[in-house]
Amino acid sequence: MAKKAKDPGLGHKSQKNIRGIINKDGSSNVIHINKKFNVDDLYTYFVELSWLRFFFFVFLGYTFLNIIFGLIYTLIGIEQITPSKGNFFDDLLNGFFFSAQTLTTVGYGGIAPKGVAANIIAAFEAMLGLLSFSFITGLLYGRFAKPKAAIRFSDNLVLRDFKKGTALMFRLINSRKTVMIEPEIKVTLSINEKDESGKYQRNYYRLKLERDNIMYLPTVWTIVHEIDGESPLNKYSKKEIEKMDAEVYILLRYHEESFGQNVYQATSYDFSNLEIDMKFSPSSSFNEDGYTILNHEKLSDVEKMN
């Protein structure tokens, strides 16, 4: 008899076209509204950004500051740093380039502040530049030093005959060359089922696995849930399971050698990813010298059952 699990924080409400709470890459699918801004969240925001967006914001901020200070130097009189070119655009360019030298504390010496106002502004800009680049350096360190899992999960779930019954399976692999130490996995099944009143609601079941932890993993791990008398899927046929409005939520924890601490990674599957009566193809082999060859591109490969 399958036992329902308490709500793992995903909610019991159900409606048509509802999206899963956790995306395939482990990110949250929740849209936050009316959330108050907190300055302390800026660090987390910039650390979590993609590299492309991060460097875009750095470039945007750098350019914006130089335009602002270049405009200030032009308005107070460009003659306080260099002779005027006679038109606003060329003077603004000179102000922009002087600002870039001051902000980065490069100071080529070709342009230098002469007036009191220009010196005051340049001194303030130099301080701002030191603070800005210190902040960016801290963010870069935080992005590199933050412990991150590098786990790839198979693109599909497999539902196939297994031993004397049926089993639900998926695979995972470490994208790094390091060995996963003491990996432990938890799998929760979410099914949209009718209650006694005839209304649909989300029910959650903690799936019993053939093995939910191992000592270490150098290659591929196939996660197996046997559909036996204790499984919540036991009362359904393969065809019924294939058409189910259901999702599988996964949380993996292991010790990462690169960071010297435990890391976590989450992912999810919905049953549109289900492959019926298929099995995973071998993803590892041995070469002539006896070394194990692990092919990462074959992680999601499946083939027909014999």
TITOR-452171 format. One line per 2 residues: number of its first residue (from 0); their letters; for each residue x, z negated, y of C-alpha. Coordinates in steps of 0.05 Angstrom, whole numbers, plus 5000, padded with zeros to 4 digits. Each point is the difference from the previous one (the first is absolute). Layout:
# TITOR-452171
NUM) a) X/Z/Y; ...
***
This chain:
# TITOR-452171
0) ma) 5000/5000/5000; 5030/5022/5066
2) kk) 5006/4946/5053; 4989/5016/5073
4) ak) 5055/4982/5048; 4989/4966/5066
6) dp) 5000/5047/5060; 5075/5015/5011
8) gl) 4988/5010/5074; 4971/5070/4996
10) gh) 4926/4982/5008; 4939/5009/4956
12) ks) 4958/5045/5044; 4990/5072/4979
14) qk) 4973/5064/5030; 5008/5075/4992
16) ni) 5065/5034/5019; 5036/4933/5007
18) rg) 5075/5006/5001; 5048/4955/4962
20) ii) 5031/4942/5037; 5071/5016/4976
22) nk) 5029/5070/5005; 5042/5034/4947
24) dg) 5064/4983/5039; 4980/4926/5003
26) ss) 4980/5001/5073; 4935/4969/5024
28) nv) 4940/5044/5012; 4967/4951/5048
30) ih) 4985/5020/5071; 5007/4941/5048
32) in) 4957/4996/5062; 4996/4949/5056
34) kk) 5067/4973/4980; 5035/4962/5056
36) fn) 5069/5025/5021; 5057/4953/4983
38) vd) 5070/5012/5027; 5028/4970/4936
40) dl) 4970/5058/4961; 5044/5051/5035
42) yt) 5059/4986/4956; 4958/5008/4937
44) yf) 4969/5063/5028; 5066/5035/5014
46) ve) 5031/4977/4934; 4941/5029/4961
48) ls) 4999/5067/5036; 5025/5062/4965
50) wl) 5070/5022/5019; 4974/5062/5035
52) rf) 4952/4960/5044; 5052/4946/5012
54) ff) 5051/5049/5028; 4945/5036/5038
56) fv) 4982/4935/5036; 5074/4986/5014
58) fl) 5010/5069/5030; 4935/4995/5039
60) gy) 5018/4932/5029; 5070/5022/5017
62) tf) 4976/5063/5036; 4944/4963/5036
64) ln) 5048/4946/5027; 5049/5052/5025
66) ii) 4946/5040/5035; 4973/4938/5034
68) fg) 5069/4976/5024; 5020/5072/5018
70) li) 4938/5004/5043; 5017/4933/5033
72) yt) 5071/5023/5017; 4972/5064/5029
74) li) 4948/4964/5043; 5049/4949/5029
76) gi) 5047/5057/5018; 5042/5038/4949
78) eq) 5057/4997/5051; 5011/4927/4978
80) it) 5029/5026/4935; 5018/5073/5011
82) ps) 4993/5054/5054; 4931/5032/5002
84) kg) 4991/5070/4971; 4948/5016/5052
86) nf) 4938/5002/4955; 4960/4946/4965
88) fd) 5007/5026/4929; 5077/5004/5000
90) dl) 5004/4931/5033; 4953/4972/4947
92) ln) 5044/5029/4945; 5061/4966/5031
94) gf) 4960/4935/5003; 4979/5009/4927
96) ff) 5071/5012/4975; 5028/4941/5041
98) sa) 4944/4957/4970; 5020/5022/4930
100) qt) 5072/4981/5013; 4980/4932/5029
102) lt) 4948/4984/4946; 5050/5014/4944
104) tv) 5057/4967/5040; 5042/5064/4989
106) gy) 5020/5009/5073; 5039/5066/5002
108) gg) 5021/4987/5072; 4976/5067/5028
110) ia) 4941/4966/5033; 5002/4929/5026
112) pk) 4953/4958/5043; 5022/4991/5072
114) gv) 4943/4967/5037; 4975/4928/4991
116) aa) 4932/5022/4975; 5030/5048/4948
118) ni) 5048/4946/4976; 4944/4950/4991
120) ia) 4957/5049/4961; 5059/5022/4958
122) af) 5018/4927/4983; 4928/4986/4979
124) ea) 4998/5064/4959; 5065/4983/4964
126) ml) 4971/4932/4980; 4937/5034/4976
128) gl) 5042/5050/4960; 5038/4944/4965
130) ls) 4935/4964/4982; 4967/5064/4976
132) fs) 5057/5022/4955; 5007/4929/4973
134) fi) 4926/5003/4982; 5008/5068/4967
136) tg) 5061/4977/4962; 4961/4940/4974
138) ll) 4943/5046/4978; 5049/5046/4964
140) yg) 5030/4940/4963; 4931/4975/4983
142) rf) 4979/5067/4973; 5061/5006/4956
144) ak) 5002/4927/4978; 4927/4993/4984
146) pk) 4991/4994/4924; 4961/5059/4974
148) aa) 4979/5020/4931; 5014/5072/4979
150) ir) 4951/5009/4943; 4966/5065/4983
152) fs) 4936/4998/4961; 4973/5058/4958
154) dn) 4950/5043/5036; 4949/4991/4945
156) lv) 4967/4950/4954; 4996/5018/4926
158) lr) 4942/4981/4955; 5018/5014/4927
160) df) 4994/4976/4929; 5049/4944/4987
162) kk) 5012/4963/4936; 4930/4989/4971
164) gt) 4964/5006/5066; 5007/5027/5070
166) al) 5046/4982/5058; 5008/5012/5074
168) mf) 5071/5015/5022; 5044/5017/5059
170) rl) 5076/5002/5010; 5049/4977/5052
172) in) 5074/5011/5015; 5052/4971/5048
174) sr) 5021/5054/5050; 5066/4964/5010
176) kt) 5056/4997/4949; 4998/4925/4999
178) vm) 4969/4964/4940; 4933/4965/5012
180) ie) 5010/4927/4981; 4941/4960/4971
182) pe) 4945/5048/5023; 4930/4971/4996
184) ik) 4936/5039/5011; 4927/4981/5013
186) vt) 4943/5050/4992; 4930/4990/5026
188) ls) 4942/5046/4984; 4945/5010/5051
190) in) 4934/5030/4974; 4937/5017/5039
192) ek) 4945/4971/4956; 4927/4984/5006
194) de) 4981/4927/5005; 4936/4968/4973
196) sg) 4961/5022/5062; 5020/5073/4990
198) ky) 5048/5001/5060; 5071/5024/4993
200) qr) 5058/4953/5013; 5074/4998/4987
202) ny) 5021/4959/4939; 5073/4983/4987
204) yr) 5035/4990/4934; 5072/4979/4988
206) lk) 5023/5048/4946; 5038/4972/4941
208) le) 5063/5041/4989; 5040/5013/4937
210) rd) 5058/4973/5040; 4998/4975/5071
212) ni) 5073/4979/5008; 5067/5019/4971
214) my) 5072/4976/5010; 5027/5062/5034
216) lp) 4983/5074/5007; 5053/5054/5006
218) tv) 4954/5060/4984; 4925/5010/4997
220) wt) 4945/4949/4986; 4933/5021/4971
222) iv) 4946/4950/5017; 4947/4995/4946
224) he) 4931/4968/5001; 4968/5001/4931
226) id) 4925/5009/5004; 4980/4947/4949
228) ge) 4943/4950/4996; 5027/4962/5060
230) sp) 5006/5062/5044; 4947/5013/5054
232) ln) 5003/5074/4980; 4983/4985/4927
234) ky) 4925/5015/5009; 5013/5069/5029
236) sk) 5017/5066/4966; 5058/5044/5023
238) ke) 4952/5047/5036; 4966/4941/5035
240) ie) 5067/4972/5021; 5021/5068/5027
242) km) 4939/5002/5046; 5005/4927/5022
244) da) 5003/4978/5073; 5060/4956/4986
246) ev) 5070/4985/5026; 5061/4965/4973
248) yi) 5041/4956/5048; 5072/4985/4980
250) ll) 5051/4950/5026; 5071/5003/4974
252) ry) 5053/4947/5013; 5073/5002/4980
254) he) 5070/4977/5022; 5035/5055/5038
256) es) 5076/4999/4993; 5011/5038/5065
258) fg) 4969/4944/5042; 5012/4941/4953
260) qn) 4927/4978/5003; 4931/5013/4972
262) vy) 4962/5060/5027; 4928/5022/4991
264) qa) 4965/5067/4996; 4926/5015/4996
266) ts) 4962/5063/4982; 4932/5022/4976
268) yd) 4966/5053/4957; 4929/5024/5001
270) fs) 4971/5031/4937; 5004/5071/5029
272) nl) 5073/4994/4979; 4980/4990/4927
274) ei) 5028/5045/4945; 4959/4997/4936
276) dm) 5032/5006/4931; 5068/5015/5029
278) kf) 5066/4964/4992; 5060/4993/5044
280) sp) 5058/5047/4985; 5068/4970/4987
282) ss) 5040/4992/5064; 5066/4978/4971
284) sf) 5049/5030/4950; 5072/4992/4978
286) ne) 5059/5045/5016; 5058/5018/4954
288) dg) 5040/4939/5022; 4942/4953/4983
290) yt) 4979/4985/5071; 4927/4994/5018
292) il) 4975/5055/5045; 4939/4980/5042
294) nh) 4961/5057/5032; 4960/4973/5059
296) ek) 4961/5065/5007; 4967/4989/4932
298) ls) 4969/4933/5018; 4929/5028/5005
300) dv) 5007/5055/4946; 4947/4996/4946
302) ek) 4985/5040/4937; 4944/5007/4950
304) mn) 4994/4948/4945; 5019/5026/4931
***
